[in-house]
């Protein structure tokens, strides 16, 4: 299989912290995370709205083994390097960093974002890392999702051979 090109937005946590450090006083850091297995309009919309809340959007990306534990043995459909590259190519993202744990708590603790964002399927009181962000005076946002758009729905349509619903 051909190698996925590298991208300067894809960084390991130590490098990410170096890049963020000199910018912290003047910039608002927004953090979100997810599997982003089959990138779709719902993902792009959420990331664009998250970016609009601040200056720097950091995306924590579940590594393949983490996705399998969370979503089941048939996932991810797309391997980590490809998911990271696609996210890095979006204008809304500034940095992508992977994590192997089931939750991004260690990343959030290390990064100390000003704003923590998750999709509306997470109520603010259940968002992992909220205590870390609130303790430093930051905010936690649960943004509404585009209705009917999910990776699970895309996979189901592929498996059943169903066409995408006509939006018109």
Rosetta constraint file for C-alpha pairs under 8 A:
AtomPair CA 4 CA 81 HARMONIC 6.65 0.50
AtomPair CA 4 CA 82 HARMONIC 6.35 0.50
AtomPair CA 4 CA 85 HARMONIC 7.37 0.50
AtomPair CA 5 CA 85 HARMONIC 7.49 0.50
AtomPair CA 6 CA 10 HARMONIC 7.56 0.50
AtomPair CA 6 CA 85 HARMONIC 7.26 0.50
AtomPair CA 7 CA 85 HARMONIC 6.62 0.50
AtomPair CA 7 CA 88 HARMONIC 6.82 0.50
AtomPair CA 9 CA 88 HARMONIC 5.64 0.50
AtomPair CA 9 CA 93 HARMONIC 7.94 0.50
AtomPair CA 9 CA 94 HARMONIC 6.01 0.50
AtomPair CA 9 CA 95 HARMONIC 4.57 0.50
AtomPair CA 9 CA 96 HARMONIC 5.91 0.50
AtomPair CA 10 CA 84 HARMONIC 6.78 0.50
AtomPair CA 10 CA 85 HARMONIC 7.43 0.50
AtomPair CA 10 CA 88 HARMONIC 6.61 0.50
AtomPair CA 10 CA 95 HARMONIC 5.88 0.50
AtomPair CA 10 CA 96 HARMONIC 4.73 0.50
AtomPair CA 10 CA 97 HARMONIC 6.00 0.50
AtomPair CA 11 CA 15 HARMONIC 6.10 0.50
AtomPair CA 11 CA 16 HARMONIC 5.90 0.50
AtomPair CA 11 CA 95 HARMONIC 6.83 0.50
AtomPair CA 11 CA 96 HARMONIC 6.18 0.50
AtomPair CA 11 CA 97 HARMONIC 5.40 0.50
AtomPair CA 12 CA 16 HARMONIC 6.15 0.50
AtomPair CA 12 CA 97 HARMONIC 5.57 0.50
AtomPair CA 12 CA 98 HARMONIC 7.09 0.50
AtomPair CA 13 CA 17 HARMONIC 6.17 0.50
AtomPair CA 13 CA 97 HARMONIC 6.31 0.50
AtomPair CA 13 CA 107 HARMONIC 7.69 0.50
AtomPair CA 14 CA 18 HARMONIC 6.49 0.50
AtomPair CA 15 CA 19 HARMONIC 6.24 0.50
AtomPair CA 16 CA 20 HARMONIC 6.14 0.50
AtomPair CA 16 CA 95 HARMONIC 7.52 0.50
AtomPair CA 16 CA 97 HARMONIC 7.69 0.50
AtomPair CA 17 CA 21 HARMONIC 5.94 0.50
AtomPair CA 17 CA 110 HARMONIC 7.85 0.50
AtomPair CA 17 CA 111 HARMONIC 6.65 0.50
AtomPair CA 18 CA 22 HARMONIC 7.65 0.50
AtomPair CA 19 CA 23 HARMONIC 7.61 0.50
AtomPair CA 20 CA 24 HARMONIC 6.12 0.50
AtomPair CA 23 CA 27 HARMONIC 5.79 0.50
AtomPair CA 24 CA 28 HARMONIC 7.02 0.50
AtomPair CA 24 CA 29 HARMONIC 7.46 0.50
AtomPair CA 27 CA 54 HARMONIC 7.50 0.50
AtomPair CA 27 CA 55 HARMONIC 5.65 0.50
AtomPair CA 27 CA 56 HARMONIC 7.03 0.50
AtomPair CA 28 CA 54 HARMONIC 4.94 0.50
AtomPair CA 28 CA 55 HARMONIC 5.09 0.50
AtomPair CA 28 CA 56 HARMONIC 6.29 0.50
AtomPair CA 28 CA 113 HARMONIC 7.79 0.50
AtomPair CA 28 CA 114 HARMONIC 5.98 0.50
AtomPair CA 28 CA 115 HARMONIC 7.64 0.50
AtomPair CA 29 CA 54 HARMONIC 6.12 0.50
AtomPair CA 29 CA 55 HARMONIC 6.14 0.50
AtomPair CA 29 CA 56 HARMONIC 4.85 0.50
AtomPair CA 29 CA 57 HARMONIC 6.17 0.50
AtomPair CA 29 CA 58 HARMONIC 7.30 0.50
AtomPair CA 29 CA 113 HARMONIC 5.13 0.50
AtomPair CA 29 CA 114 HARMONIC 5.26 0.50
AtomPair CA 29 CA 115 HARMONIC 6.44 0.50
AtomPair CA 30 CA 50 HARMONIC 6.95 0.50
AtomPair CA 30 CA 51 HARMONIC 6.91 0.50
AtomPair CA 30 CA 53 HARMONIC 7.14 0.50
AtomPair CA 30 CA 54 HARMONIC 5.94 0.50
AtomPair CA 30 CA 55 HARMONIC 7.38 0.50
AtomPair CA 30 CA 56 HARMONIC 5.94 0.50
AtomPair CA 30 CA 57 HARMONIC 4.84 0.50
AtomPair CA 30 CA 58 HARMONIC 6.15 0.50
AtomPair CA 30 CA 113 HARMONIC 5.68 0.50
AtomPair CA 30 CA 114 HARMONIC 5.99 0.50
AtomPair CA 30 CA 115 HARMONIC 4.68 0.50
AtomPair CA 30 CA 116 HARMONIC 5.89 0.50
AtomPair CA 30 CA 117 HARMONIC 7.18 0.50
AtomPair CA 31 CA 57 HARMONIC 5.84 0.50
AtomPair CA 31 CA 58 HARMONIC 4.84 0.50
AtomPair CA 31 CA 59 HARMONIC 5.90 0.50
AtomPair CA 31 CA 60 HARMONIC 7.37 0.50
AtomPair CA 31 CA 108 HARMONIC 7.70 0.50
AtomPair CA 31 CA 113 HARMONIC 5.98 0.50
AtomPair CA 31 CA 114 HARMONIC 7.96 0.50
AtomPair CA 31 CA 115 HARMONIC 6.31 0.50
AtomPair CA 31 CA 116 HARMONIC 5.02 0.50
AtomPair CA 31 CA 117 HARMONIC 6.10 0.50
AtomPair CA 32 CA 50 HARMONIC 7.64 0.50
AtomPair CA 32 CA 57 HARMONIC 7.68 0.50
AtomPair CA 32 CA 58 HARMONIC 6.53 0.50
AtomPair CA 32 CA 59 HARMONIC 5.14 0.50
AtomPair CA 32 CA 60 HARMONIC 6.19 0.50
AtomPair CA 32 CA 116 HARMONIC 6.07 0.50
AtomPair CA 32 CA 117 HARMONIC 5.00 0.50
AtomPair CA 32 CA 118 HARMONIC 5.95 0.50
AtomPair CA 33 CA 59 HARMONIC 5.20 0.50
AtomPair CA 33 CA 60 HARMONIC 4.29 0.50
AtomPair CA 33 CA 61 HARMONIC 5.71 0.50
AtomPair CA 33 CA 62 HARMONIC 7.51 0.50
AtomPair CA 33 CA 104 HARMONIC 7.20 0.50
AtomPair CA 33 CA 117 HARMONIC 8.00 0.50
AtomPair CA 33 CA 118 HARMONIC 7.23 0.50
AtomPair CA 34 CA 59 HARMONIC 7.77 0.50
AtomPair CA 34 CA 60 HARMONIC 6.54 0.50
AtomPair CA 34 CA 61 HARMONIC 5.48 0.50
AtomPair CA 34 CA 62 HARMONIC 5.97 0.50
AtomPair CA 35 CA 61 HARMONIC 5.79 0.50
AtomPair CA 35 CA 62 HARMONIC 5.06 0.50
AtomPair CA 35 CA 63 HARMONIC 7.72 0.50
AtomPair CA 35 CA 67 HARMONIC 6.27 0.50
AtomPair CA 35 CA 76 HARMONIC 7.95 0.50
AtomPair CA 36 CA 43 HARMONIC 7.11 0.50
AtomPair CA 36 CA 61 HARMONIC 7.39 0.50
AtomPair CA 36 CA 83 HARMONIC 6.67 0.50
AtomPair CA 37 CA 75 HARMONIC 7.92 0.50
AtomPair CA 37 CA 76 HARMONIC 5.84 0.50
AtomPair CA 37 CA 77 HARMONIC 6.27 0.50
AtomPair CA 37 CA 78 HARMONIC 5.72 0.50
AtomPair CA 37 CA 79 HARMONIC 7.98 0.50
AtomPair CA 37 CA 83 HARMONIC 6.45 0.50
AtomPair CA 37 CA 151 HARMONIC 7.02 0.50
AtomPair CA 38 CA 77 HARMONIC 7.18 0.50
AtomPair CA 38 CA 78 HARMONIC 6.77 0.50
AtomPair CA 38 CA 83 HARMONIC 7.81 0.50
AtomPair CA 38 CA 151 HARMONIC 5.94 0.50
AtomPair CA 39 CA 43 HARMONIC 6.13 0.50
AtomPair CA 39 CA 44 HARMONIC 7.44 0.50
AtomPair CA 39 CA 83 HARMONIC 7.88 0.50
AtomPair CA 39 CA 86 HARMONIC 7.88 0.50
AtomPair CA 39 CA 151 HARMONIC 7.61 0.50
AtomPair CA 40 CA 44 HARMONIC 6.45 0.50
AtomPair CA 40 CA 149 HARMONIC 7.69 0.50
AtomPair CA 40 CA 150 HARMONIC 7.52 0.50
AtomPair CA 40 CA 151 HARMONIC 7.38 0.50
AtomPair CA 41 CA 45 HARMONIC 5.97 0.50
AtomPair CA 41 CA 149 HARMONIC 7.37 0.50
AtomPair CA 42 CA 46 HARMONIC 6.18 0.50
AtomPair CA 42 CA 145 HARMONIC 6.57 0.50
AtomPair CA 42 CA 146 HARMONIC 5.56 0.50
AtomPair CA 42 CA 149 HARMONIC 5.81 0.50
AtomPair CA 42 CA 150 HARMONIC 6.82 0.50
AtomPair CA 43 CA 47 HARMONIC 6.13 0.50
AtomPair CA 44 CA 48 HARMONIC 6.11 0.50
AtomPair CA 45 CA 49 HARMONIC 6.21 0.50
AtomPair CA 45 CA 146 HARMONIC 7.77 0.50
AtomPair CA 46 CA 50 HARMONIC 6.04 0.50
AtomPair CA 46 CA 119 HARMONIC 6.94 0.50
AtomPair CA 46 CA 143 HARMONIC 7.23 0.50
AtomPair CA 46 CA 145 HARMONIC 7.04 0.50
AtomPair CA 47 CA 51 HARMONIC 6.08 0.50
AtomPair CA 47 CA 92 HARMONIC 6.22 0.50
AtomPair CA 47 CA 93 HARMONIC 7.19 0.50
AtomPair CA 48 CA 52 HARMONIC 6.28 0.50
AtomPair CA 48 CA 92 HARMONIC 5.28 0.50
AtomPair CA 49 CA 53 HARMONIC 6.78 0.50
AtomPair CA 50 CA 54 HARMONIC 7.52 0.50
AtomPair CA 50 CA 57 HARMONIC 7.18 0.50
AtomPair CA 50 CA 117 HARMONIC 6.47 0.50
AtomPair CA 51 CA 55 HARMONIC 6.80 0.50
AtomPair CA 51 CA 56 HARMONIC 6.83 0.50
AtomPair CA 51 CA 57 HARMONIC 5.37 0.50
AtomPair CA 51 CA 92 HARMONIC 5.75 0.50
AtomPair CA 51 CA 93 HARMONIC 7.17 0.50
AtomPair CA 53 CA 115 HARMONIC 7.78 0.50
AtomPair CA 54 CA 115 HARMONIC 7.76 0.50
AtomPair CA 56 CA 93 HARMONIC 7.69 0.50
AtomPair CA 56 CA 94 HARMONIC 5.89 0.50
AtomPair CA 56 CA 95 HARMONIC 7.98 0.50
AtomPair CA 57 CA 92 HARMONIC 7.10 0.50
AtomPair CA 57 CA 93 HARMONIC 5.38 0.50
AtomPair CA 57 CA 94 HARMONIC 5.21 0.50
AtomPair CA 57 CA 95 HARMONIC 6.58 0.50
AtomPair CA 58 CA 93 HARMONIC 6.63 0.50
AtomPair CA 58 CA 94 HARMONIC 5.97 0.50
AtomPair CA 58 CA 95 HARMONIC 4.80 0.50
AtomPair CA 58 CA 96 HARMONIC 5.91 0.50
AtomPair CA 58 CA 97 HARMONIC 7.58 0.50
AtomPair CA 59 CA 93 HARMONIC 7.10 0.50
AtomPair CA 59 CA 94 HARMONIC 7.99 0.50
AtomPair CA 59 CA 95 HARMONIC 6.21 0.50
AtomPair CA 59 CA 96 HARMONIC 4.84 0.50
AtomPair CA 59 CA 97 HARMONIC 6.37 0.50
AtomPair CA 60 CA 96 HARMONIC 6.05 0.50
AtomPair CA 60 CA 97 HARMONIC 5.15 0.50
AtomPair CA 60 CA 98 HARMONIC 5.61 0.50
AtomPair CA 60 CA 99 HARMONIC 6.72 0.50
AtomPair CA 60 CA 104 HARMONIC 6.94 0.50
AtomPair CA 60 CA 107 HARMONIC 7.48 0.50
AtomPair CA 61 CA 84 HARMONIC 7.27 0.50
AtomPair CA 61 CA 96 HARMONIC 6.77 0.50
AtomPair CA 61 CA 97 HARMONIC 5.96 0.50
AtomPair CA 61 CA 98 HARMONIC 4.50 0.50
AtomPair CA 61 CA 99 HARMONIC 6.14 0.50
AtomPair CA 62 CA 66 HARMONIC 5.68 0.50
AtomPair CA 62 CA 67 HARMONIC 5.98 0.50
AtomPair CA 62 CA 80 HARMONIC 7.85 0.50
AtomPair CA 62 CA 98 HARMONIC 5.74 0.50
AtomPair CA 62 CA 99 HARMONIC 5.31 0.50
AtomPair CA 62 CA 100 HARMONIC 6.16 0.50
AtomPair CA 62 CA 101 HARMONIC 7.61 0.50
AtomPair CA 62 CA 102 HARMONIC 7.70 0.50
AtomPair CA 63 CA 67 HARMONIC 6.30 0.50
AtomPair CA 63 CA 80 HARMONIC 5.85 0.50
AtomPair CA 63 CA 98 HARMONIC 5.78 0.50
AtomPair CA 63 CA 99 HARMONIC 5.56 0.50
AtomPair CA 63 CA 100 HARMONIC 5.09 0.50
AtomPair CA 64 CA 68 HARMONIC 6.27 0.50
AtomPair CA 64 CA 75 HARMONIC 7.84 0.50
AtomPair CA 64 CA 76 HARMONIC 6.23 0.50
AtomPair CA 64 CA 79 HARMONIC 6.45 0.50
AtomPair CA 64 CA 80 HARMONIC 5.87 0.50
AtomPair CA 64 CA 100 HARMONIC 7.70 0.50
AtomPair CA 65 CA 69 HARMONIC 6.38 0.50
AtomPair CA 65 CA 100 HARMONIC 6.67 0.50
AtomPair CA 66 CA 70 HARMONIC 6.25 0.50
AtomPair CA 66 CA 99 HARMONIC 7.89 0.50
AtomPair CA 66 CA 100 HARMONIC 5.39 0.50
AtomPair CA 66 CA 101 HARMONIC 6.01 0.50
AtomPair CA 66 CA 102 HARMONIC 5.51 0.50
AtomPair CA 67 CA 71 HARMONIC 5.63 0.50
AtomPair CA 67 CA 72 HARMONIC 7.38 0.50
AtomPair CA 67 CA 75 HARMONIC 6.38 0.50
AtomPair CA 67 CA 76 HARMONIC 5.98 0.50
AtomPair CA 67 CA 102 HARMONIC 7.98 0.50
AtomPair CA 68 CA 72 HARMONIC 4.76 0.50
AtomPair CA 68 CA 73 HARMONIC 5.17 0.50
AtomPair CA 68 CA 74 HARMONIC 7.16 0.50
AtomPair CA 68 CA 75 HARMONIC 5.40 0.50
AtomPair CA 68 CA 76 HARMONIC 6.45 0.50
AtomPair CA 69 CA 73 HARMONIC 7.43 0.50
AtomPair CA 69 CA 102 HARMONIC 7.44 0.50
AtomPair CA 70 CA 102 HARMONIC 7.09 0.50
AtomPair CA 71 CA 75 HARMONIC 6.09 0.50
AtomPair CA 71 CA 76 HARMONIC 7.72 0.50
AtomPair CA 78 CA 82 HARMONIC 6.47 0.50
AtomPair CA 78 CA 83 HARMONIC 6.27 0.50
AtomPair CA 79 CA 83 HARMONIC 6.25 0.50
AtomPair CA 80 CA 84 HARMONIC 5.97 0.50
AtomPair CA 81 CA 85 HARMONIC 6.16 0.50
AtomPair CA 82 CA 86 HARMONIC 6.24 0.50
AtomPair CA 83 CA 87 HARMONIC 6.28 0.50
AtomPair CA 84 CA 88 HARMONIC 6.03 0.50
AtomPair CA 84 CA 96 HARMONIC 6.56 0.50
AtomPair CA 85 CA 89 HARMONIC 6.30 0.50
AtomPair CA 86 CA 90 HARMONIC 6.96 0.50
AtomPair CA 87 CA 93 HARMONIC 6.84 0.50
AtomPair CA 87 CA 96 HARMONIC 7.37 0.50
AtomPair CA 88 CA 93 HARMONIC 6.17 0.50
AtomPair CA 88 CA 94 HARMONIC 7.31 0.50
AtomPair CA 88 CA 95 HARMONIC 7.05 0.50
AtomPair CA 88 CA 96 HARMONIC 6.56 0.50
AtomPair CA 89 CA 93 HARMONIC 7.77 0.50
AtomPair CA 99 CA 104 HARMONIC 6.97 0.50
AtomPair CA 99 CA 107 HARMONIC 7.58 0.50
AtomPair CA 103 CA 128 HARMONIC 7.00 0.50
AtomPair CA 104 CA 108 HARMONIC 6.14 0.50
AtomPair CA 104 CA 128 HARMONIC 7.17 0.50
AtomPair CA 104 CA 129 HARMONIC 7.46 0.50
AtomPair CA 105 CA 109 HARMONIC 6.04 0.50
AtomPair CA 105 CA 128 HARMONIC 6.23 0.50
AtomPair CA 105 CA 129 HARMONIC 5.30 0.50
AtomPair CA 106 CA 110 HARMONIC 6.19 0.50
AtomPair CA 107 CA 111 HARMONIC 5.94 0.50
AtomPair CA 108 CA 112 HARMONIC 5.57 0.50
AtomPair CA 108 CA 113 HARMONIC 6.72 0.50
AtomPair CA 108 CA 129 HARMONIC 6.11 0.50
AtomPair CA 108 CA 132 HARMONIC 7.34 0.50
AtomPair CA 108 CA 133 HARMONIC 7.85 0.50
AtomPair CA 109 CA 129 HARMONIC 7.35 0.50
AtomPair CA 109 CA 132 HARMONIC 6.35 0.50
AtomPair CA 112 CA 132 HARMONIC 7.25 0.50
AtomPair CA 112 CA 133 HARMONIC 6.46 0.50
AtomPair CA 112 CA 136 HARMONIC 7.99 0.50
AtomPair CA 113 CA 133 HARMONIC 6.46 0.50
AtomPair CA 113 CA 138 HARMONIC 7.34 0.50
AtomPair CA 114 CA 133 HARMONIC 6.54 0.50
AtomPair CA 114 CA 136 HARMONIC 7.96 0.50
AtomPair CA 114 CA 137 HARMONIC 7.58 0.50
AtomPair CA 114 CA 138 HARMONIC 4.61 0.50
AtomPair CA 114 CA 139 HARMONIC 6.54 0.50
AtomPair CA 115 CA 133 HARMONIC 7.01 0.50
AtomPair CA 115 CA 138 HARMONIC 5.55 0.50
AtomPair CA 115 CA 139 HARMONIC 4.90 0.50
AtomPair CA 115 CA 140 HARMONIC 5.73 0.50
AtomPair CA 115 CA 141 HARMONIC 7.33 0.50
AtomPair CA 116 CA 129 HARMONIC 7.87 0.50
AtomPair CA 116 CA 130 HARMONIC 7.11 0.50
AtomPair CA 116 CA 133 HARMONIC 6.95 0.50
AtomPair CA 116 CA 138 HARMONIC 7.87 0.50
AtomPair CA 116 CA 139 HARMONIC 6.39 0.50
AtomPair CA 116 CA 140 HARMONIC 4.73 0.50
AtomPair CA 116 CA 141 HARMONIC 6.15 0.50
AtomPair CA 117 CA 140 HARMONIC 5.96 0.50
AtomPair CA 117 CA 141 HARMONIC 4.81 0.50
AtomPair CA 117 CA 142 HARMONIC 5.90 0.50
AtomPair CA 117 CA 143 HARMONIC 7.13 0.50
AtomPair CA 118 CA 122 HARMONIC 6.46 0.50
AtomPair CA 118 CA 127 HARMONIC 7.23 0.50
AtomPair CA 118 CA 141 HARMONIC 6.47 0.50
AtomPair CA 118 CA 142 HARMONIC 5.04 0.50
AtomPair CA 118 CA 143 HARMONIC 6.34 0.50
AtomPair CA 119 CA 142 HARMONIC 5.34 0.50
AtomPair CA 119 CA 143 HARMONIC 4.94 0.50
AtomPair CA 119 CA 144 HARMONIC 6.05 0.50
AtomPair CA 119 CA 145 HARMONIC 5.94 0.50
AtomPair CA 120 CA 142 HARMONIC 4.90 0.50
AtomPair CA 120 CA 143 HARMONIC 4.78 0.50
AtomPair CA 120 CA 144 HARMONIC 4.31 0.50
AtomPair CA 120 CA 145 HARMONIC 5.54 0.50
AtomPair CA 121 CA 142 HARMONIC 7.79 0.50
AtomPair CA 121 CA 144 HARMONIC 7.63 0.50
AtomPair CA 121 CA 145 HARMONIC 7.39 0.50
AtomPair CA 122 CA 126 HARMONIC 6.36 0.50
AtomPair CA 122 CA 127 HARMONIC 6.28 0.50
AtomPair CA 122 CA 142 HARMONIC 6.35 0.50
AtomPair CA 123 CA 127 HARMONIC 6.65 0.50
AtomPair CA 123 CA 142 HARMONIC 6.29 0.50
AtomPair CA 124 CA 130 HARMONIC 7.69 0.50
AtomPair CA 124 CA 140 HARMONIC 6.60 0.50
AtomPair CA 124 CA 141 HARMONIC 6.62 0.50
AtomPair CA 124 CA 142 HARMONIC 5.82 0.50
AtomPair CA 125 CA 130 HARMONIC 7.59 0.50
AtomPair CA 129 CA 133 HARMONIC 6.50 0.50
AtomPair CA 130 CA 134 HARMONIC 5.95 0.50
AtomPair CA 130 CA 139 HARMONIC 7.96 0.50
AtomPair CA 130 CA 140 HARMONIC 6.24 0.50
AtomPair CA 131 CA 135 HARMONIC 5.85 0.50
AtomPair CA 132 CA 136 HARMONIC 6.85 0.50
AtomPair CA 133 CA 137 HARMONIC 6.67 0.50
AtomPair CA 133 CA 138 HARMONIC 5.03 0.50
AtomPair CA 133 CA 139 HARMONIC 6.46 0.50
AtomPair CA 133 CA 140 HARMONIC 7.28 0.50
AtomPair CA 134 CA 138 HARMONIC 4.90 0.50
AtomPair CA 134 CA 139 HARMONIC 5.88 0.50
AtomPair CA 134 CA 140 HARMONIC 7.36 0.50
AtomPair CA 148 CA 153 HARMONIC 7.61 0.50
AtomPair CA 149 CA 153 HARMONIC 6.68 0.50
AtomPair CA 149 CA 154 HARMONIC 7.67 0.50
AtomPair CA 150 CA 154 HARMONIC 6.35 0.50
AtomPair CA 151 CA 155 HARMONIC 6.15 0.50
AtomPair CA 152 CA 156 HARMONIC 6.16 0.50
AtomPair CA 153 CA 157 HARMONIC 6.23 0.50
AtomPair CA 154 CA 158 HARMONIC 6.29 0.50
AtomPair CA 155 CA 159 HARMONIC 6.16 0.50
AtomPair CA 156 CA 160 HARMONIC 6.15 0.50
AtomPair CA 157 CA 161 HARMONIC 5.73 0.50
AtomPair CA 157 CA 162 HARMONIC 4.87 0.50
AtomPair CA 157 CA 163 HARMONIC 6.73 0.50
AtomPair CA 157 CA 164 HARMONIC 7.18 0.50
AtomPair CA 158 CA 162 HARMONIC 6.57 0.50
